[in-house]
């Protein structure tokens, strides 16, 4: 399963990562691509929606997390990310690989 996240809105990002974790628990392989403002998710702080915790759960459960390099660079975050810096070609390959693609 490929999941593309394009928002840093806390509730939507939190739910996207929860969906990824649930998919892993149902024995799906999951690749997750952060694009646009979603590359800022690592630093989101919200009292109700702990996005960083859900990101960690996804990785600990075996999900693969990628981030758009151009999006990171435009925000000067390319040296401050734990996610592998990826390209649009990586995103296309992820979509081609997946049996299902979900966007948030």
C-alpha positions in Angstrom: 0.0 0.0 0.0 1.3 3.5 -0.9 0.2 6.4 1.2 0.9 10.0 0.1 0.5 12.8 2.6 0.4 16.4 1.5 -0.7 18.2 4.6 0.7 19.2 7.9 -2.8 19.7 9.4 -2.4 17.7 12.7 -5.6 15.7 12.6 -5.3 14.6 9.0 -1.6 13.8 9.3 -2.3 11.8 12.6 -5.1 9.9 10.9 -2.9 9.1 7.8 -0.2 7.6 10.0 -2.8 5.7 12.0 -4.1 4.3 8.7 -0.6 3.2 7.8 -0.1 1.5 11.1 -3.5 -0.3 10.8 -2.6 -1.4 7.3 0.7 -2.9 8.6 -1.3 -4.7 11.3 -3.5 -6.2 8.5 -0.2 -7.5 6.9 0.0 -5.0 4.1 3.4 -3.6 3.1 3.3 0.1 3.5 5.4 2.9 1.9 4.6 6.4 3.0 5.6 9.5 1.0 5.6 13.0 2.5 5.1 15.8 -0.1 4.7 19.5 0.1 4.0 20.9 3.6 3.7 17.3 4.9 7.5 17.2 5.1 7.1 19.4 8.2 5.2 16.6 10.1 8.3 15.6 12.1 8.2 18.9 14.0 4.4 19.2 14.4 3.3 19.9 17.9 -0.3 19.5 18.8 -1.8 18.7 22.2 -4.6 16.6 20.8 -2.8 14.8 17.8 0.7 13.4 18.5 1.8 13.1 14.9 5.5 12.3 15.7 4.3 9.4 17.9 2.3 7.9 15.1 5.2 8.4 12.6 7.4 6.5 15.1 4.8 3.7 15.3 4.7 3.4 11.6 8.4 3.0 11.3 8.6 0.6 14.3 5.9 -1.6 12.7 8.0 -1.9 9.5 6.6 0.9 7.3 8.9 2.7 4.9 8.9 6.5 5.2 10.1 8.8 2.4 10.2 12.6 2.0 10.3 14.8 -1.1 13.8 16.3 -1.3 12.7 19.4 -3.2 10.0 20.0 -0.6 12.5 19.6 2.2 15.1 21.9 0.5 12.5 24.7 -0.1 11.9 24.7 3.6 15.6 24.4 4.6 14.7 21.0 6.3 16.9 18.8 4.1 19.6 18.4 6.8 17.1 18.1 9.7 15.0 15.1 8.7 15.1 11.5 9.8 13.3 10.5 6.6 15.2 9.4 3.5 15.3 12.2 1.0 13.5 11.1 -2.1 12.5 12.3 -5.5 9.3 12.3 -7.7 10.8 9.3 -9.4 10.7 7.5 -6.1 7.1 8.5 -5.6 6.2 7.2 -9.1 8.0 3.9 -8.4 6.1 3.6 -5.1 2.8 4.1 -6.8 3.7 1.6 -9.5 4.8 -0.9 -6.8 1.5 -0.5 -4.8 -1.6 -2.5 -5.2 -3.5 0.5 -3.7 -2.6 4.2 -3.3 -4.2 6.4 -0.7 -3.7 10.2 -0.4 -4.3 12.5 2.6 
